[in-house]
Amino acid sequence: MFVVYVIVATEVFSWGSGVNYQLGTGNAHIQKLPCKVDTLYGSYVKLVSAAKFHSVAVTDRGEVYSWGFGRGGRLGHPEFDIHR
């Protein structure tokens, strides 16, 4: 797992294995090049945490976005396995 702290970012990019939709791009492929996370468009992102199975972003307004493998509700969503 890694954490990236930013002052304010208006665009977030991800790459690597997306097998659990943890990249936030809406597909489960291996992303070899950085790809924009369109879901966060218009948000001012202050913190991003990306892990093997899921990722989380926090905006300057305190909004929390999470996606990836969420079995057992670990992403804060209803009891579904995968969240895109």
N, C-alpha and C positions, 0 to 999 in steps of 0.2 A: 504494500500500500504506500502511496505517496500523497502528500498534501501540498497544494500550491496556494500561497497567500498572495493576493494581489490587492492593490489599492482600489481600483475599479476597472473591470473589463466589460466591454460591451459585446465581445465575441469570445466564445469558448470553442476550442478545437480538441478532438480526441482521435486516437489511433491505437492500433493493437488488436487483440482478439476481442470480438464482439459476440462471442458464442452465447452469452446470457443477456444480450442487449445492453450491456453495461457501458457502451460508448455513447449512448444517447442519440445515435444517428438513425434509429429505426430499423436497422438490419442486424443480422447475426453473423456477418462475415468478418474475416480478418481485414482490417483497414490498415494498409501499409503506409499510406500518406495521411497527414492531418486532414480531418474533415470537420466542418462547422457543425456544432450542435444547435440546429435551427430552433428547437423548442425554447431556448433561452433568449431568443431574439427580443430586443427591447428591454431586457433586464440588465441591471448593473450588478454584475457578479463580483462578490468580495472573496469568496472561498470556494474551492473545489477540492473534493477528496475522491480519488479514484482507486478502486480495489479490484481484486480478481473477479468478484461476482456482482458488484454493484458500484454506483457512483452517486455522489451528492453534491449539490451546489447551493450556496446561500447568497441571497441578494443583499443589497444595501438596505432594503426595507425589511429584512428579517424573514423573507419568504424562503422556504426550503423546498428544493426539487430533488427527487430521488428516482433512480431508474436502475433496472437490471434484474437480478435474481432475488426475488423477495419472498421466498417460501417462509411461511410462519409469520408473515406480517413484519418482517425485519426492516422493510423500507417505510413503514408507516401507512401502507395502503391496505385495503381489504385483503382477505386471504386468497391472493392469486400468486401464481409462481413467477411470472415474468411481466415486467412493466416496461413499455417502450416509451 
